[in-house]
């Protein structure tokens, strides 16, 4: 566009095309505003921007302040204003619209006959918000979209400048036209007011309301209630189990071991030699010789394995590393360093033999033996 600064006495055209011109989009108007800001020219006002979007002349382009009639809205010749035939139904003017609840600026845009898109309305709402202007109401949005508002009350018909000129030229031939339904049926809307068309993020409740969808959750039926109860029961069970395991950590852990002191019967119950009937229960052997009874603790002195009694060989044999002991538990082969220990024995008040494996008698290598100490045997 050529740069023409002064084309009239009251305005600056800048890079705008000369009148008559078509409606300009938002990007062209934004480029013009940026050019004017860089060049130090007066910026376009909100009214100028609205006129440029609607394809109408600016205020200083009208000359006398009255909007110039566009070719589409020019006054028709007098021949076209003749009265219609009596047998034909009169047709109301195409530009007659309801202006109830509309501001002057919106009524002017509606009278121009151009329908707005949702993106244009969203841009207008954003502009009004930036400039602290009142936002468009639902009635104004419906009118700009070209939809018929079902809740709009009956309002007087406002004619355009062309129809007013035609009425002034031939007032006698114009007859009142009966009201006929025109346009698509009213659109039923539900949910919140569509004040955020195009601006909310997808997936939000405001975006659903902007699309005319009611922002309601799923129906609270028996199936959903049962699912919620199951989920909450599982969560509660998990928390209870976790707390029980947590508090169990602070409780003492007791090991129940067999008693170390026990009775094995009377001395007359045992014959000469080795008796192994208490090996599994108490890990001992009862050994009787002609002059004494003693108890051998069944634990190898090498690494603690339990030897086996071999009656045919008359010895104890350790299955782990091959240590050998005679019938009295004294080592004679293998890696065992010393004889097996002997448990403390004594007679109980009832005459039975009382064994205490917590008190052991040993014969350390190179040291005096404890096998002859009182308590290490019972004389017979």
C-alpha positions as CSV (number, residue, x, y, z in Angstrom):
1,X,0.0,0.0,0.0
2,X,1.2,3.5,-0.7
3,X,1.9,5.7,2.2
4,X,-0.5,8.6,2.0
5,X,-0.5,10.5,5.3
6,X,-3.0,13.3,4.8
7,X,-6.0,12.5,2.6
8,X,-8.6,14.6,4.6
9,X,-8.6,17.5,6.9
10,X,-9.5,15.5,10.0
11,X,-7.8,12.1,9.6
12,X,-4.7,10.3,8.6
13,X,-5.1,7.3,6.2
14,X,-1.5,6.0,6.6
15,X,-1.2,2.7,4.6
16,X,-4.9,2.0,4.5
17,X,-6.5,1.6,1.1
18,X,-8.7,4.5,-0.1
19,X,-12.4,4.4,0.2
20,X,-14.3,2.5,-1.1
21,X,-12.6,-0.6,0.2
22,X,-13.5,-4.1,1.5
23,X,-13.6,-5.2,5.1
24,X,-10.1,-5.6,6.6
25,X,-9.1,-8.5,8.8
26,X,-7.4,-8.3,12.2
27,X,-3.8,-8.9,10.9
28,X,-4.0,-6.0,8.4
29,X,-5.4,-3.7,11.1
30,X,-2.6,-4.8,13.5
31,X,0.0,-4.1,10.9
32,X,-1.4,-0.6,10.3
33,X,-1.4,0.1,14.0
34,X,2.2,-1.0,14.3
35,X,3.1,1.3,11.3
36,X,1.4,4.3,12.9
37,X,3.1,3.7,16.2
38,X,6.5,3.6,14.5
39,X,5.8,6.6,12.3
40,X,4.4,8.7,15.2
41,X,0.9,8.9,13.5
42,X,-2.4,8.9,15.5
43,X,-3.5,5.4,16.3
44,X,-6.7,4.0,15.1
45,X,-9.5,4.2,17.6
46,X,-11.8,1.4,18.6
47,X,-14.5,2.9,16.4
48,X,-12.1,3.1,13.5
49,X,-11.1,-0.6,13.9
50,X,-14.8,-1.6,14.1
51,X,-15.5,0.3,10.9
52,X,-12.5,-1.2,9.1
53,X,-13.7,-4.8,10.1
54,X,-17.2,-4.0,8.9
55,X,-16.1,-2.5,5.6
56,X,-17.5,0.9,6.4
57,X,-15.8,4.3,5.9
58,X,-14.0,6.0,8.8
59,X,-15.5,9.0,10.5
60,X,-13.2,11.5,8.7
61,X,-13.8,9.7,5.4
62,X,-17.5,10.5,5.5
63,X,-16.9,14.2,5.0
64,X,-20.0,15.6,6.7
65,X,-20.0,13.0,9.5
66,X,-22.8,11.0,7.9
67,X,-22.0,7.5,6.9
68,X,-21.7,7.2,3.1
69,X,-24.1,4.8,1.6
70,X,-22.4,1.7,0.3
71,X,-23.3,0.4,-3.2
72,X,-25.1,-2.5,-1.7
73,X,-27.3,-0.1,0.5
74,X,-27.9,2.5,-2.2
75,X,-31.5,3.8,-2.5
76,X,-33.3,1.9,-5.2
77,X,-35.1,3.7,-8.0
78,X,-38.6,4.9,-7.5
79,X,-39.9,2.2,-9.9
80,X,-38.8,-0.4,-7.4
81,X,-40.8,1.3,-4.6
82,X,-44.1,0.8,-6.3
83,X,-46.8,-0.9,-4.3
84,X,-46.8,-4.7,-4.6
85,X,-49.8,-6.4,-6.3
86,X,-52.7,-7.0,-4.0
87,X,-52.6,-10.8,-4.6
88,X,-49.0,-11.1,-3.4
89,X,-47.9,-11.1,0.2
90,X,-45.6,-8.2,1.2
91,X,-42.1,-9.1,2.1
92,X,-40.4,-7.4,5.1
93,X,-37.0,-5.7,4.5
94,X,-34.0,-8.0,4.6
95,X,-32.1,-5.7,6.8
96,X,-34.7,-5.4,9.5
97,X,-33.3,-6.8,12.8
98,X,-34.2,-6.7,16.5
99,X,-32.1,-4.3,18.5
100,X,-33.5,-5.2,21.9
101,X,-30.6,-5.5,24.5
102,X,-28.0,-4.4,21.9
103,X,-25.5,-1.5,22.3
104,X,-25.3,1.2,19.6
105,X,-22.1,-0.2,18.3
106,X,-23.4,-3.8,18.1
107,X,-26.7,-2.7,16.5
108,X,-24.7,-0.9,13.9
109,X,-22.7,-4.0,13.1
110,X,-25.8,-6.1,13.0
111,X,-27.5,-3.6,10.7
112,X,-24.6,-4.0,8.3
113,X,-25.8,-7.5,7.6
114,X,-22.4,-9.3,8.0
115,X,-22.4,-12.4,10.3
116,X,-19.5,-12.8,12.7
117,X,-17.6,-16.0,13.4
118,X,-16.9,-17.3,16.9
119,X,-13.2,-16.5,16.5
120,X,-14.1,-12.9,15.6
121,X,-16.3,-12.7,18.7
122,X,-13.5,-14.1,20.9
123,X,-11.1,-11.5,19.5
124,X,-13.7,-8.7,20.2
125,X,-14.1,-10.0,23.8
126,X,-10.4,-10.0,24.3
127,X,-10.1,-6.4,22.9
128,X,-12.9,-5.2,25.2
129,X,-11.2,-6.9,28.2
130,X,-7.9,-5.2,27.4
131,X,-9.5,-1.8,27.0
132,X,-11.7,-2.2,30.2
133,X,-14.9,-2.1,28.1
134,X,-18.1,-4.0,28.9
135,X,-18.0,-7.5,27.4
136,X,-20.5,-8.7,24.8
137,X,-23.7,-10.1,26.3
138,X,-25.4,-13.3,25.2
139,X,-28.0,-11.4,23.2
140,X,-25.3,-9.4,21.4
141,X,-23.3,-12.6,20.6
142,X,-26.4,-14.3,19.3
143,X,-27.2,-11.3,17.1
144,X,-23.6,-11.1,15.7
145,X,-23.6,-14.8,15.0
146,X,-26.8,-14.4,13.0
147,X,-28.8,-16.8,15.2
148,X,-32.3,-16.3,16.3
149,X,-32.6,-15.8,20.1
150,X,-35.5,-17.8,21.5
151,X,-35.6,-15.7,24.7
152,X,-35.4,-12.3,22.9
153,X,-38.6,-10.2,23.5
154,X,-40.4,-8.6,20.7
155,X,-38.8,-5.3,19.7
156,X,-39.4,-2.6,17.2
157,X,-37.8,-3.0,13.8
158,X,-34.9,-0.6,13.0
159,X,-34.4,0.1,9.3
160,X,-31.1,0.8,7.7
161,X,-30.1,4.1,6.1
162,X,-31.1,2.8,2.7
163,X,-34.6,1.8,3.9
164,X,-35.0,5.1,5.7
165,X,-34.2,7.0,2.5
166,X,-36.6,4.8,0.6
167,X,-39.4,5.5,3.2
168,X,-38.8,9.2,3.0
169,X,-39.0,9.1,-0.8
170,X,-42.2,7.2,-1.0
171,X,-44.1,7.1,2.3
172,X,-47.5,6.5,0.7
173,X,-46.6,3.3,-1.1
174,X,-45.0,1.5,1.8
175,X,-47.3,-0.9,3.7
176,X,-46.8,-2.7,6.9
177,X,-45.6,-6.2,6.3
178,X,-47.0,-9.0,8.5
179,X,-44.4,-10.7,10.7
180,X,-43.3,-14.0,9.3
181,X,-40.9,-16.5,10.9
182,X,-37.5,-16.3,9.2
183,X,-34.2,-18.0,9.8
184,X,-33.2,-21.3,11.4
185,X,-35.0,-22.6,14.5
186,X,-33.7,-21.4,17.8
187,X,-30.7,-23.2,19.2
188,X,-31.2,-24.8,22.6
189,X,-28.1,-24.1,24.8
190,X,-27.3,-25.5,28.2
191,X,-24.6,-25.1,30.8
192,X,-22.8,-21.9,31.7
193,X,-22.7,-18.7,29.6
194,X,-20.4,-18.8,26.6
195,X,-18.2,-16.0,27.6
196,X,-14.9,-17.8,26.9
197,X,-15.4,-18.9,23.3
198,X,-12.0,-19.7,21.8
199,X,-10.0,-18.7,24.9
200,X,-10.2,-21.6,27.5
201,X,-7.8,-24.5,27.2
202,X,-9.1,-27.7,25.8
203,X,-10.2,-30.2,28.4
204,X,-11.2,-27.6,31.0
205,X,-14.7,-27.1,32.4
206,X,-14.8,-23.6,30.9
207,X,-14.0,-25.0,27.5
208,X,-16.9,-27.4,27.8
209,X,-19.2,-24.6,28.8
210,X,-17.9,-22.5,25.8
211,X,-18.9,-25.3,23.5
212,X,-22.4,-25.5,24.9
213,X,-21.7,-28.7,26.8
214,X,-23.0,-28.9,30.4
215,X,-20.1,-29.4,32.8
216,X,-21.6,-32.3,34.8
217,X,-19.9,-35.5,36.0
218,X,-21.1,-39.1,35.5
219,X,-24.4,-40.2,36.9
220,X,-24.3,-41.3,40.5
221,X,-25.9,-44.7,39.9
222,X,-25.7,-47.9,41.9
223,X,-22.8,-49.3,39.8
224,X,-20.6,-46.2,40.4
225,X,-21.4,-46.2,44.1
226,X,-20.4,-49.9,44.3
227,X,-17.2,-49.2,42.5
228,X,-16.3,-46.4,44.9
229,X,-17.1,-48.5,47.9
230,X,-14.8,-51.3,46.6
231,X,-12.0,-48.8,45.9
232,X,-12.3,-47.2,49.4
233,X,-12.4,-50.6,51.0
234,X,-9.2,-51.7,49.3
235,X,-7.5,-48.5,50.3
236,X,-8.6,-48.9,54.0
237,X,-7.5,-52.5,54.0
238,X,-4.1,-51.6,52.7
239,X,-3.7,-48.8,55.3
240,X,-4.7,-51.1,58.2
241,X,-2.2,-53.8,57.1
242,X,0.5,-51.3,56.8
243,X,-0.1,-49.8,60.2
244,X,-0.2,-53.3,61.8
245,X,3.1,-54.1,60.2
246,X,4.5,-50.8,61.4
247,X,3.5,-51.3,65.0
248,X,4.6,-55.0,65.0
249,X,8.1,-53.7,64.4
250,X,8.2,-52.3,67.9
251,X,7.1,-55.5,69.6
252,X,9.8,-57.9,71.0
253,X,10.5,-61.1,69.1
254,X,10.8,-64.0,71.5
255,X,12.4,-67.3,70.6
256,X,11.0,-70.3,72.4
257,X,13.8,-72.8,73.0
258,X,13.5,-76.1,74.8
259,X,14.4,-76.2,78.5
260,X,18.0,-76.7,79.4
261,X,17.2,-78.7,82.5
262,X,15.1,-81.9,82.3
263,X,14.7,-85.4,83.8
264,X,15.6,-88.6,81.9
265,X,14.4,-91.3,84.3
266,X,16.0,-93.5,86.9
267,X,19.4,-95.0,86.8
268,X,18.0,-98.5,86.6
269,X,16.4,-97.6,83.3
270,X,19.8,-97.6,81.5
271,X,22.0,-100.6,80.8
272,X,25.7,-100.7,80.1
273,X,26.9,-98.8,77.0
274,X,25.5,-95.9,75.1
275,X,21.8,-95.0,75.0
276,X,20.7,-92.7,72.1
277,X,17.0,-92.4,72.7
278,X,17.4,-88.7,73.8
279,X,19.5,-87.7,70.9
280,X,16.7,-86.1,68.8
281,X,14.9,-84.4,71.7
282,X,17.7,-83.2,73.9
283,X,20.9,-83.8,71.8
284,X,22.5,-86.0,74.5
285,X,23.7,-89.6,74.9
286,X,23.4,-91.4,78.2
287,X,26.5,-93.5,78.8
288,X,26.7,-96.1,81.6
289,X,29.9,-97.9,82.7
290,X,30.3,-100.4,85.5
291,X,31.0,-97.7,88.1
292,X,29.3,-94.5,86.9
293,X,26.6,-92.8,84.7
294,X,27.4,-89.7,82.7
295,X,25.7,-87.7,79.9
296,X,27.7,-86.7,76.7
297,X,26.6,-83.6,74.9
298,X,26.2,-84.6,71.2
299,X,28.3,-81.9,69.6
300,X,31.6,-82.3,67.8
301,X,34.3,-80.2,69.2
302,X,35.6,-79.4,65.7
303,X,32.8,-77.4,64.1
304,X,29.7,-78.3,66.1
305,X,28.2,-81.1,64.0
306,X,26.3,-83.9,65.6
307,X,28.3,-87.2,65.4
308,X,26.7,-90.6,64.9
309,X,27.0,-93.6,67.2
310,X,28.4,-96.6,65.4
311,X,27.6,-99.7,67.5
312,X,29.5,-102.1,65.2
313,X,32.6,-100.0,65.6
314,X,32.0,-99.0,69.2
315,X,32.7,-95.3,68.4
316,X,31.2,-91.9,67.6
317,X,31.8,-90.7,64.0
318,X,31.3,-87.1,62.9
319,X,29.7,-87.1,59.4
320,X,31.1,-83.6,58.6
321,X,34.9,-84.0,58.7
322,X,35.5,-87.5,60.0
323,X,36.4,-86.9,63.6
324,X,36.2,-90.1,65.7
325,X,35.4,-90.6,69.4
326,X,35.4,-93.7,71.6
327,X,32.4,-94.9,73.6
328,X,33.2,-92.3,76.4
329,X,33.4,-89.4,73.9
330,X,37.2,-89.0,73.9
331,X,38.6,-88.1,70.5
332,X,41.2,-90.3,68.8
333,X,41.0,-89.5,65.1
334,X,40.2,-86.6,62.7
335,X,40.5,-82.9,63.3
336,X,38.6,-82.8,66.6
337,X,40.9,-80.9,69.1
338,X,39.5,-82.4,72.3
339,X,36.8,-84.8,73.7
340,X,33.1,-84.0,73.6
341,X,31.6,-82.1,76.6
342,X,29.6,-83.7,79.4
343,X,26.4,-82.3,80.9
344,X,25.8,-81.8,84.6
345,X,23.8,-84.6,86.2
346,X,22.3,-85.0,89.7
347,X,19.5,-87.0,91.4
348,X,16.2,-85.2,91.8
349,X,14.2,-85.5,95.0
350,X,12.0,-88.2,93.4
351,X,15.1,-90.3,92.5
352,X,15.2,-89.5,88.8
353,X,18.3,-88.3,87.0
354,X,18.2,-84.5,86.4
355,X,20.3,-83.2,83.4
356,X,21.3,-79.6,82.9
357,X,22.9,-79.0,79.5
358,X,23.6,-75.3,80.4
359,X,26.4,-76.6,82.6
360,X,29.0,-78.5,80.7
361,X,32.3,-80.2,81.8
362,X,35.2,-80.1,79.4
363,X,38.7,-81.6,78.9
364,X,40.7,-78.9,77.1
365,X,43.7,-80.0,75.1
366,X,46.8,-80.1,77.3
367,X,44.7,-79.2,80.4
368,X,43.4,-81.2,83.4
369,X,40.1,-83.0,82.8
370,X,36.8,-81.9,84.4
371,X,35.2,-85.2,83.8
372,X,36.0,-86.3,87.4
373,X,34.4,-83.2,89.0
374,X,31.3,-83.6,91.2
375,X,28.3,-83.3,88.9
376,X,30.0,-84.6,85.8
377,X,28.8,-88.2,86.7
378,X,26.7,-90.3,89.1
379,X,28.2,-93.2,90.8
380,X,26.4,-96.5,90.6
